[in-house]
Amino acid sequence: MPLVLADRVKETTATTGTGTVTLAGAAAGFQSFSVIGNGNTTYYTIVGQGTNEWEIGIGTYTASGTTLSRDTVLASSAGAPTKTNFSSGTKDVFVTYTAARSVNVDGSSIDTFGLGAAQGDLLYASGTDNFVLLPKNTTATRYLANTGTSNNPAWSQIDLTNGVTGALPFANGGTGQTTRQAAMDALAGAVTSGQYLRGDGTDVVMSAIQAADVPTLNQNTTGSAGSVTGNATGSTFGFNSGYGSVATAFGCRAWVNFNGTGTIAIRGSGNVSSLTDNNVGNYTVNFSNSMPDANYATLTAGNGSTQADPATTVAWIGTASNTTQNTSNCVIKNIYGPGGTAFDIAKICVAILR
């Protein structure tokens, strides 16, 4: 029920103890508590005539029995919130406007319910319908936020991962989009198949590849970057090979230089993960990255061991002359003579072209 105040409301009571008081009627020149209204609350004061007993609080008026309950004690001769244990005798009971719940106005400020508020502080209603002070926060980039189920406000810092909606526009350094792909498209502008983002000396723009964008392949490359042409077929590319026209060039996919006698060992390699010594003159070259197919060219050479062909008595320099090709490896066999005799040699070189 609402809290009601009225002027010149005063009655007497003979009730003793700490319970609800029974009102005995209006004093001369005053109104009775009936003007407060049945079931409504009001601020009251009870003072024992000729004694030091008193109490100030919030009570509820009940028309039936003309009683006033003592719900909340704000101050008392017994020390709030303790109710005064009134002794026998007549007590005055009247409506008051207690200082504990008053708003005082002077020439310069308002005392906010005795909470000691300063400039920038905020007041909010707590869960118990009381005013609570939220001191100001002088830290930069703070805003007032709801803390969740309690509904109490608090000073918070902006967090882009929580509570932020919408999209940051271009004018504020954003993309105006809410997804990664849409943001990329927005930054790129017109998106055309085959073009890429490149710097034009002033801005980053979508553009086809430019001759000046192509770097020199290495320090020994002849010709100019302007003669490079794109070739999207397989893994080939075209460039001015120095033979008078632009043609397709094919690269070395793997190579290895290894010791083929005793314990085999790699001296140098590219795209070769390991070697396997299968037997005399028989080695497997294992690729780090597999070939697209087995239709590559295997170039082999070797030196360091001389073998005599018994059929012709001709000395042969051992070479890796027989191969078996797979996408993940190739098998190299050193043989000589009509009988295909296998032998080891000190240096074997293998190159894979495609």
Secondary structure, 3 states (H helix, E strand, C coil): CCECCCCCEEEEECCCECCCEECCCECCCCECHHHHCCCCEEEEEEEECCCCCEEEEEEEEECCCCEECCCEEEEECCCCCCCCCECCCCEEEEECCCHHHCCEECCCCEECCCCCCCCCCEEEECCCCCEEEECCCCCCCEEEEECCCCCCEEEEECCCCCCCCCCCCHHHCCCCCCCHHHHHHHHHCCCCCCCEEEECCCCEEEECCCHHHCCCCCCCCCCCHHHCECCCCCCCEEEECCCCCEEEECCEEEEEEEECCCCCEEEEEECEEEEEEEECCEEEEEECCCCCCCCCEEEEEEECCEEECCCCCCEEECCEEEEEECCCEEEEEEEECCCCEECCCCEEEEEEEC
